Amino acid sequence: MPRSLKTGKSPAKRTTKVRETAADVQAIAAPSHGEIATRAYELFLQRGGHHGQHFEDWLAAERELQP
């Protein structure tokens, strides 16, 4: 595999680093399951704790937490 003249590293290693960085950014940007669940529960409480709209609360929480 050809080596870069400046760093001595193969291009594949640099590409791998870029992919890892992109995956890290994506992981940071997406809300976790726990964050969504917590926000959905807060919405449930704001509605007065009435049951039967858990799916709507979950979707609203996802929308609010998306970057």
PyMOL Python script that loads the backbone (N, CA, C, O; Angstrom):
from pymol import cmd

cmd.read_pdbstr("""\
ATOM      1  N   MET A   1       0.846  -1.169   0.000  1.00  0.00           N
ATOM      2  CA  MET A   1       0.000   0.000   0.000  1.00  0.00           C
ATOM      3  C   MET A   1       0.897   1.240   0.000  1.00  0.00           C
ATOM      4  O   MET A   1       1.870   1.273   0.754  1.00  0.00           O
ATOM      5  N   PRO A   2       0.610   2.258  -0.814  1.00  0.00           N
ATOM      6  CA  PRO A   2       1.471   3.433  -0.876  1.00  0.00           C
ATOM      7  C   PRO A   2       1.432   4.225   0.424  1.00  0.00           C
ATOM      8  O   PRO A   2       0.407   4.300   1.102  1.00  0.00           O
ATOM      9  N   ARG A   3       2.550   4.797   0.743  1.00  0.00           N
ATOM     10  CA  ARG A   3       2.633   5.596   1.959  1.00  0.00           C
ATOM     11  C   ARG A   3       2.675   7.081   1.592  1.00  0.00           C
ATOM     12  O   ARG A   3       3.208   7.466   0.552  1.00  0.00           O
ATOM     13  N   SER A   4       2.108   7.888   2.458  1.00  0.00           N
ATOM     14  CA  SER A   4       2.145   9.323   2.261  1.00  0.00           C
ATOM     15  C   SER A   4       3.560   9.830   2.507  1.00  0.00           C
ATOM     16  O   SER A   4       4.251   9.343   3.401  1.00  0.00           O
ATOM     17  N   LEU A   5       3.979  10.782   1.735  1.00  0.00           N
ATOM     18  CA  LEU A   5       5.335  11.311   1.890  1.00  0.00           C
ATOM     19  C   LEU A   5       5.482  12.141   3.155  1.00  0.00           C
ATOM     20  O   LEU A   5       6.563  12.171   3.744  1.00  0.00           O
ATOM     21  N   LYS A   6       4.427  12.812   3.584  1.00  0.00           N
ATOM     22  CA  LYS A   6       4.522  13.693   4.742  1.00  0.00           C
ATOM     23  C   LYS A   6       4.436  12.939   6.068  1.00  0.00           C
ATOM     24  O   LYS A   6       5.256  13.172   6.957  1.00  0.00           O
ATOM     25  N   THR A   7       3.464  12.044   6.219  1.00  0.00           N
ATOM     26  CA  THR A   7       3.229  11.409   7.513  1.00  0.00           C
ATOM     27  C   THR A   7       3.777  10.004   7.615  1.00  0.00           C
ATOM     28  O   THR A   7       3.996   9.515   8.724  1.00  0.00           O
ATOM     29  N   GLY A   8       4.009   9.332   6.488  1.00  0.00           N
ATOM     30  CA  GLY A   8       4.461   7.956   6.531  1.00  0.00           C
ATOM     31  C   GLY A   8       3.340   6.977   6.824  1.00  0.00           C
ATOM     32  O   GLY A   8       3.594   5.783   6.980  1.00  0.00           O
ATOM     33  N   LYS A   9       2.107   7.455   6.904  1.00  0.00           N
ATOM     34  CA  LYS A   9       0.956   6.592   7.182  1.00  0.00           C
ATOM     35  C   LYS A   9       0.245   6.276   5.877  1.00  0.00           C
ATOM     36  O   LYS A   9       0.236   7.079   4.944  1.00  0.00           O
ATOM     37  N   SER A  10      -0.339   5.117   5.830  1.00  0.00           N
ATOM     38  CA  SER A  10      -1.067   4.739   4.625  1.00  0.00           C
ATOM     39  C   SER A  10      -2.376   5.529   4.541  1.00  0.00           C
ATOM     40  O   SER A  10      -2.930   5.908   5.573  1.00  0.00           O
ATOM     41  N   PRO A  11      -2.876   5.780   3.333  1.00  0.00           N
ATOM     42  CA  PRO A  11      -4.144   6.495   3.180  1.00  0.00           C
ATOM     43  C   PRO A  11      -5.308   5.765   3.850  1.00  0.00           C
ATOM     44  O   PRO A  11      -6.247   6.414   4.310  1.00  0.00           O
ATOM     45  N   ALA A  12      -5.269   4.450   3.916  1.00  0.00           N
ATOM     46  CA  ALA A  12      -6.358   3.689   4.537  1.00  0.00           C
ATOM     47  C   ALA A  12      -6.500   4.045   6.007  1.00  0.00           C
ATOM     48  O   ALA A  12      -7.618   4.136   6.513  1.00  0.00           O
ATOM     49  N   LYS A  13      -5.409   4.245   6.688  1.00  0.00           N
ATOM     50  CA  LYS A  13      -5.484   4.594   8.103  1.00  0.00           C
ATOM     51  C   LYS A  13      -6.097   5.973   8.293  1.00  0.00           C
ATOM     52  O   LYS A  13      -6.888   6.181   9.213  1.00  0.00           O
ATOM     53  N   ARG A  14      -5.741   6.904   7.439  1.00  0.00           N
ATOM     54  CA  ARG A  14      -6.342   8.233   7.547  1.00  0.00           C
ATOM     55  C   ARG A  14      -7.835   8.166   7.258  1.00  0.00           C
ATOM     56  O   ARG A  14      -8.617   8.837   7.932  1.00  0.00           O
ATOM     57  N   THR A  15      -8.247   7.379   6.283  1.00  0.00           N
ATOM     58  CA  THR A  15      -9.658   7.226   5.953  1.00  0.00           C
ATOM     59  C   THR A  15     -10.409   6.601   7.123  1.00  0.00           C
ATOM     60  O   THR A  15     -11.524   7.012   7.443  1.00  0.00           O
ATOM     61  N   THR A  16      -9.796   5.609   7.758  1.00  0.00           N
ATOM     62  CA  THR A  16     -10.424   4.978   8.916  1.00  0.00           C
ATOM     63  C   THR A  16     -10.661   6.003  10.013  1.00  0.00           C
ATOM     64  O   THR A  16     -11.720   6.002  10.640  1.00  0.00           O
ATOM     65  N   LYS A  17      -9.706   6.863  10.249  1.00  0.00           N
ATOM     66  CA  LYS A  17      -9.848   7.895  11.272  1.00  0.00           C
ATOM     67  C   LYS A  17     -11.008   8.826  10.947  1.00  0.00           C
ATOM     68  O   LYS A  17     -11.755   9.219  11.843  1.00  0.00           O
ATOM     69  N   VAL A  18     -11.166   9.182   9.682  1.00  0.00           N
ATOM     70  CA  VAL A  18     -12.276  10.040   9.278  1.00  0.00           C
ATOM     71  C   VAL A  18     -13.596   9.340   9.537  1.00  0.00           C
ATOM     72  O   VAL A  18     -14.534   9.966  10.029  1.00  0.00           O
ATOM     73  N   ARG A  19     -13.692   8.051   9.216  1.00  0.00           N
ATOM     74  CA  ARG A  19     -14.929   7.301   9.465  1.00  0.00           C
ATOM     75  C   ARG A  19     -15.244   7.241  10.956  1.00  0.00           C
ATOM     76  O   ARG A  19     -16.400   7.398  11.349  1.00  0.00           O
ATOM     77  N   GLU A  20     -14.248   7.020  11.773  1.00  0.00           N
ATOM     78  CA  GLU A  20     -14.468   6.975  13.221  1.00  0.00           C
ATOM     79  C   GLU A  20     -14.971   8.323  13.718  1.00  0.00           C
ATOM     80  O   GLU A  20     -15.871   8.378  14.556  1.00  0.00           O
ATOM     81  N   THR A  21     -14.411   9.385  13.221  1.00  0.00           N
ATOM     82  CA  THR A  21     -14.827  10.710  13.642  1.00  0.00           C
ATOM     83  C   THR A  21     -16.274  10.978  13.239  1.00  0.00           C
ATOM     84  O   THR A  21     -17.038  11.530  14.031  1.00  0.00           O
ATOM     85  N   ALA A  22     -16.664  10.599  12.024  1.00  0.00           N
ATOM     86  CA  ALA A  22     -18.037  10.788  11.576  1.00  0.00           C
ATOM     87  C   ALA A  22     -19.005   9.973  12.437  1.00  0.00           C
ATOM     88  O   ALA A  22     -20.090  10.454  12.761  1.00  0.00           O
ATOM     89  N   ALA A  23     -18.631   8.758  12.808  1.00  0.00           N
ATOM     90  CA  ALA A  23     -19.476   7.926  13.667  1.00  0.00           C
ATOM     91  C   ALA A  23     -19.600   8.546  15.050  1.00  0.00           C
ATOM     92  O   ALA A  23     -20.673   8.513  15.653  1.00  0.00           O
ATOM     93  N   ASP A  24     -18.514   9.111  15.555  1.00  0.00           N
ATOM     94  CA  ASP A  24     -18.562   9.765  16.861  1.00  0.00           C
ATOM     95  C   ASP A  24     -19.523  10.949  16.846  1.00  0.00           C
ATOM     96  O   ASP A  24     -20.298  11.137  17.784  1.00  0.00           O
ATOM     97  N   VAL A  25     -19.472  11.741  15.788  1.00  0.00           N
ATOM     98  CA  VAL A  25     -20.355  12.903  15.673  1.00  0.00           C
ATOM     99  C   VAL A  25     -21.806  12.456  15.609  1.00  0.00           C
ATOM    100  O   VAL A  25     -22.668  13.059  16.248  1.00  0.00           O
ATOM    101  N   GLN A  26     -22.086  11.414  14.849  1.00  0.00           N
ATOM    102  CA  GLN A  26     -23.452  10.923  14.723  1.00  0.00           C
ATOM    103  C   GLN A  26     -23.960  10.403  16.063  1.00  0.00           C
ATOM    104  O   GLN A  26     -25.116  10.639  16.415  1.00  0.00           O
ATOM    105  N   ALA A  27     -23.123   9.705  16.810  1.00  0.00           N
ATOM    106  CA  ALA A  27     -23.524   9.175  18.111  1.00  0.00           C
ATOM    107  C   ALA A  27     -23.827  10.298  19.088  1.00  0.00           C
ATOM    108  O   ALA A  27     -24.747  10.183  19.898  1.00  0.00           O
ATOM    109  N   ILE A  28     -23.069  11.374  19.023  1.00  0.00           N
ATOM    110  CA  ILE A  28     -23.291  12.505  19.914  1.00  0.00           C
ATOM    111  C   ILE A  28     -24.587  13.217  19.558  1.00  0.00           C
ATOM    112  O   ILE A  28     -25.308  13.663  20.450  1.00  0.00           O
ATOM    113  N   ALA A  29     -24.894  13.331  18.285  1.00  0.00           N
ATOM    114  CA  ALA A  29     -26.045  14.086  17.829  1.00  0.00           C
ATOM    115  C   ALA A  29     -27.371  13.388  18.129  1.00  0.00           C
ATOM    116  O   ALA A  29     -28.367  14.065  18.380  1.00  0.00           O
ATOM    117  N   ALA A  30     -27.411  12.078  18.110  1.00  0.00           N
ATOM    118  CA  ALA A  30     -28.661  11.348  18.305  1.00  0.00           C
ATOM    119  C   ALA A  30     -28.972  11.220  19.791  1.00  0.00           C
ATOM    120  O   ALA A  30     -28.098  10.860  20.580  1.00  0.00           O
ATOM    121  N   PRO A  31     -30.217  11.513  20.177  1.00  0.00           N
ATOM    122  CA  PRO A  31     -30.585  11.351  21.591  1.00  0.00           C
ATOM    123  C   PRO A  31     -30.659   9.867  21.957  1.00  0.00           C
ATOM    124  O   PRO A  31     -31.006   9.031  21.122  1.00  0.00           O
ATOM    125  N   SER A  32     -30.335   9.552  23.190  1.00  0.00           N
ATOM    126  CA  SER A  32     -30.386   8.165  23.638  1.00  0.00           C
ATOM    127  C   SER A  32     -31.825   7.764  23.956  1.00  0.00           C
ATOM    128  O   SER A  32     -32.711   8.610  24.082  1.00  0.00           O
ATOM    129  N   HIS A  33     -32.030   6.479  24.079  1.00  0.00           N
ATOM    130  CA  HIS A  33     -33.347   5.947  24.439  1.00  0.00           C
ATOM    131  C   HIS A  33     -33.791   6.526  25.785  1.00  0.00           C
ATOM    132  O   HIS A  33     -34.952   6.897  25.958  1.00  0.00           O
ATOM    133  N   GLY A  34     -32.867   6.597  26.721  1.00  0.00           N
ATOM    134  CA  GLY A  34     -33.183   7.127  28.050  1.00  0.00           C
ATOM    135  C   GLY A  34     -33.570   8.594  28.028  1.00  0.00           C
ATOM    136  O   GLY A  34     -34.468   9.012  28.760  1.00  0.00           O
ATOM    137  N   GLU A  35     -32.903   9.379  27.196  1.00  0.00           N
ATOM    138  CA  GLU A  35     -33.242  10.804  27.080  1.00  0.00           C
ATOM    139  C   GLU A  35     -34.642  10.978  26.508  1.00  0.00           C
ATOM    140  O   GLU A  35     -35.410  11.824  26.965  1.00  0.00           O
ATOM    141  N   ILE A  36     -34.963  10.172  25.505  1.00  0.00           N
ATOM    142  CA  ILE A  36     -36.304  10.246  24.907  1.00  0.00           C
ATOM    143  C   ILE A  36     -37.350   9.813  25.929  1.00  0.00           C
ATOM    144  O   ILE A  36     -38.392  10.455  26.060  1.00  0.00           O
ATOM    145  N   ALA A  37     -37.080   8.737  26.647  1.00  0.00           N
ATOM    146  CA  ALA A  37     -38.030   8.240  27.645  1.00  0.00           C
ATOM    147  C   ALA A  37     -38.264   9.273  28.743  1.00  0.00           C
ATOM    148  O   ALA A  37     -39.397   9.474  29.180  1.00  0.00           O
ATOM    149  N   THR A  38     -37.206   9.917  29.183  1.00  0.00           N
ATOM    150  CA  THR A  38     -37.338  10.935  30.234  1.00  0.00           C
ATOM    151  C   THR A  38     -38.192  12.094  29.750  1.00  0.00           C
ATOM    152  O   THR A  38     -39.079  12.559  30.466  1.00  0.00           O
ATOM    153  N   ARG A  39     -37.928  12.565  28.531  1.00  0.00           N
ATOM    154  CA  ARG A  39     -38.713  13.682  27.994  1.00  0.00           C
ATOM    155  C   ARG A  39     -40.162  13.276  27.758  1.00  0.00           C
ATOM    156  O   ARG A  39     -41.067  14.073  28.000  1.00  0.00           O
ATOM    157  N   ALA A  40     -40.400  12.056  27.292  1.00  0.00           N
ATOM    158  CA  ALA A  40     -41.775  11.575  27.091  1.00  0.00           C
ATOM    159  C   ALA A  40     -42.517  11.531  28.423  1.00  0.00           C
ATOM    160  O   ALA A  40     -43.701  11.861  28.487  1.00  0.00           O
ATOM    161  N   TYR A  41     -41.828  11.126  29.479  1.00  0.00           N
ATOM    162  CA  TYR A  41     -42.449  11.095  30.803  1.00  0.00           C
ATOM    163  C   TYR A  41     -42.776  12.511  31.286  1.00  0.00           C
ATOM    164  O   TYR A  41     -43.824  12.737  31.891  1.00  0.00           O
ATOM    165  N   GLU A  42     -41.885  13.453  31.021  1.00  0.00           N
ATOM    166  CA  GLU A  42     -42.152  14.849  31.385  1.00  0.00           C
ATOM    167  C   GLU A  42     -43.392  15.365  30.658  1.00  0.00           C
ATOM    168  O   GLU A  42     -44.218  16.063  31.246  1.00  0.00           O
ATOM    169  N   LEU A  43     -43.517  15.019  29.383  1.00  0.00           N
ATOM    170  CA  LEU A  43     -44.696  15.423  28.616  1.00  0.00           C
ATOM    171  C   LEU A  43     -45.964  14.794  29.188  1.00  0.00           C
ATOM    172  O   LEU A  43     -47.003  15.448  29.271  1.00  0.00           O
ATOM    173  N   PHE A  44     -45.877  13.531  29.581  1.00  0.00           N
ATOM    174  CA  PHE A  44     -46.990  12.825  30.223  1.00  0.00           C
ATOM    175  C   PHE A  44     -47.435  13.566  31.486  1.00  0.00           C
ATOM    176  O   PHE A  44     -48.629  13.762  31.714  1.00  0.00           O
ATOM    177  N   LEU A  45     -46.469  13.971  32.293  1.00  0.00           N
ATOM    178  CA  LEU A  45     -46.794  14.698  33.519  1.00  0.00           C
ATOM    179  C   LEU A  45     -47.386  16.073  33.222  1.00  0.00           C
ATOM    180  O   LEU A  45     -48.298  16.518  33.918  1.00  0.00           O
ATOM    181  N   GLN A  46     -46.877  16.742  32.197  1.00  0.00           N
ATOM    182  CA  GLN A  46     -47.406  18.055  31.820  1.00  0.00           C
ATOM    183  C   GLN A  46     -48.860  17.965  31.369  1.00  0.00           C
ATOM    184  O   GLN A  46     -49.629  18.911  31.540  1.00  0.00           O
ATOM    185  N   ARG A  47     -49.229  16.835  30.798  1.00  0.00           N
ATOM    186  CA  ARG A  47     -50.618  16.634  30.371  1.00  0.00           C
ATOM    187  C   ARG A  47     -51.511  16.244  31.534  1.00  0.00           C
ATOM    188  O   ARG A  47     -52.707  16.019  31.345  1.00  0.00           O
ATOM    189  N   GLY A  48     -50.959  16.161  32.716  1.00  0.00           N
ATOM    190  CA  GLY A  48     -51.760  15.813  33.887  1.00  0.00           C
ATOM    191  C   GLY A  48     -51.709  14.336  34.224  1.00  0.00           C
ATOM    192  O   GLY A  48     -52.472  13.887  35.079  1.00  0.00           O
ATOM    193  N   GLY A  49     -50.859  13.579  33.602  1.00  0.00           N
ATOM    194  CA  GLY A  49     -50.709  12.160  33.909  1.00  0.00           C
ATOM    195  C   GLY A  49     -51.831  11.285  33.378  1.00  0.00           C
ATOM    196  O   GLY A  49     -52.065  10.189  33.888  1.00  0.00           O
ATOM    197  N   HIS A  50     -52.523  11.767  32.357  1.00  0.00           N
ATOM    198  CA  HIS A  50     -53.609  10.977  31.775  1.00  0.00           C
ATOM    199  C   HIS A  50     -53.030   9.931  30.833  1.00  0.00           C
ATOM    200  O   HIS A  50     -52.206  10.246  29.974  1.00  0.00           O
ATOM    201  N   HIS A  51     -53.456   8.704  30.996  1.00  0.00           N
ATOM    202  CA  HIS A  51     -52.945   7.592  30.205  1.00  0.00           C
ATOM    203  C   HIS A  51     -53.600   7.544  28.828  1.00  0.00           C
ATOM    204  O   HIS A  51     -54.645   8.152  28.593  1.00  0.00           O
ATOM    205  N   GLY A  52     -52.956   6.801  27.920  1.00  0.00           N
ATOM    206  CA  GLY A  52     -53.528   6.564  26.609  1.00  0.00           C
ATOM    207  C   GLY A  52     -52.870   7.334  25.485  1.00  0.00           C
ATOM    208  O   GLY A  52     -53.249   7.160  24.327  1.00  0.00           O
ATOM    209  N   GLN A  53     -51.880   8.193  25.789  1.00  0.00           N
ATOM    210  CA  GLN A  53     -51.222   8.949  24.731  1.00  0.00           C
ATOM    211  C   GLN A  53     -49.709   8.774  24.779  1.00  0.00           C
ATOM    212  O   GLN A  53     -48.959   9.674  24.401  1.00  0.00           O
ATOM    213  N   HIS A  54     -49.271   7.617  25.244  1.00  0.00           N
ATOM    214  CA  HIS A  54     -47.835   7.387  25.409  1.00  0.00           C
ATOM    215  C   HIS A  54     -47.084   7.434  24.075  1.00  0.00           C
ATOM    216  O   HIS A  54     -45.957   7.923  24.015  1.00  0.00           O
ATOM    217  N   PHE A  55     -47.699   6.933  23.023  1.00  0.00           N
ATOM    218  CA  PHE A  55     -47.038   6.942  21.718  1.00  0.00           C
ATOM    219  C   PHE A  55     -46.847   8.372  21.215  1.00  0.00           C
ATOM    220  O   PHE A  55     -45.785   8.707  20.690  1.00  0.00           O
ATOM    221  N   GLU A  56     -47.863   9.210  21.370  1.00  0.00           N
ATOM    222  CA  GLU A  56     -47.762  10.611  20.963  1.00  0.00           C
ATOM    223  C   GLU A  56     -46.707  11.339  21.789  1.00  0.00           C
ATOM    224  O   GLU A  56     -45.965  12.165  21.257  1.00  0.00           O
ATOM    225  N   ASP A  57     -46.632  11.037  23.096  1.00  0.00           N
ATOM    226  CA  ASP A  57     -45.603  11.644  23.951  1.00  0.00           C
ATOM    227  C   ASP A  57     -44.215  11.243  23.478  1.00  0.00           C
ATOM    228  O   ASP A  57     -43.304  12.070  23.438  1.00  0.00           O
ATOM    229  N   TRP A  58     -44.053   9.971  23.118  1.00  0.00           N
ATOM    230  CA  TRP A  58     -42.750   9.483  22.657  1.00  0.00           C
ATOM    231  C   TRP A  58     -42.338  10.191  21.367  1.00  0.00           C
ATOM    232  O   TRP A  58     -41.199  10.643  21.243  1.00  0.00           O
ATOM    233  N   LEU A  59     -43.255  10.290  20.412  1.00  0.00           N
ATOM    234  CA  LEU A  59     -42.944  10.943  19.145  1.00  0.00           C
ATOM    235  C   LEU A  59     -42.633  12.420  19.346  1.00  0.00           C
ATOM    236  O   LEU A  59     -41.728  12.956  18.706  1.00  0.00           O
ATOM    237  N   ALA A  60     -43.368  13.075  20.218  1.00  0.00           N
ATOM    238  CA  ALA A  60     -43.105  14.497  20.493  1.00  0.00           C
ATOM    239  C   ALA A  60     -41.724  14.657  21.137  1.00  0.00           C
ATOM    240  O   ALA A  60     -40.996  15.594  20.809  1.00  0.00           O
ATOM    241  N   ALA A  61     -41.367  13.768  22.032  1.00  0.00           N
ATOM    242  CA  ALA A  61     -40.056  13.815  22.679  1.00  0.00           C
ATOM    243  C   ALA A  61     -38.948  13.624  21.654  1.00  0.00           C
ATOM    244  O   ALA A  61     -37.941  14.331  21.694  1.00  0.00           O
ATOM    245  N   GLU A  62     -39.122  12.675  20.734  1.00  0.00           N
ATOM    246  CA  GLU A  62     -38.129  12.453  19.676  1.00  0.00           C
ATOM    247  C   GLU A  62     -37.951  13.706  18.826  1.00  0.00           C
ATOM    248  O   GLU A  62     -36.828  14.107  18.521  1.00  0.00           O
ATOM    249  N   ARG A  63     -39.071  14.321  18.448  1.00  0.00           N
ATOM    250  CA  ARG A  63     -39.003  15.531  17.622  1.00  0.00           C
ATOM    251  C   ARG A  63     -38.275  16.656  18.353  1.00  0.00           C
ATOM    252  O   ARG A  63     -37.461  17.359  17.754  1.00  0.00           O
ATOM    253  N   GLU A  64     -38.558  16.829  19.631  1.00  0.00           N
ATOM    254  CA  GLU A  64     -37.923  17.900  20.402  1.00  0.00           C
ATOM    255  C   GLU A  64     -36.413  17.689  20.560  1.00  0.00           C
ATOM    256  O   GLU A  64     -35.648  18.653  20.561  1.00  0.00           O
ATOM    257  N   LEU A  65     -35.996  16.454  20.689  1.00  0.00           N
ATOM    258  CA  LEU A  65     -34.597  16.173  20.982  1.00  0.00           C
ATOM    259  C   LEU A  65     -33.724  15.987  19.751  1.00  0.00           C
ATOM    260  O   LEU A  65     -32.502  15.896  19.874  1.00  0.00           O
ATOM    261  N   GLN A  66     -34.318  15.930  18.581  1.00  0.00           N
ATOM    262  CA  GLN A  66     -33.527  15.791  17.355  1.00  0.00           C
ATOM    263  C   GLN A  66     -32.769  17.084  17.095  1.00  0.00           C
ATOM    264  O   GLN A  66     -33.301  18.175  17.299  1.00  0.00           O
ATOM    265  N   PRO A  67     -31.515  16.956  16.642  1.00  0.00           N
ATOM    266  CA  PRO A  67     -30.715  18.177  16.367  1.00  0.00           C
ATOM    267  C   PRO A  67     -31.222  18.939  15.171  1.00  0.00           C
ATOM    268  O   PRO A  67     -30.661  19.976  14.817  1.00  0.00           O
TER     269      PRO A  67
END
""", "prot")
cmd.dss("prot")
cmd.show_as("cartoon", "prot")
cmd.util.cbc("prot")
cmd.orient("prot")
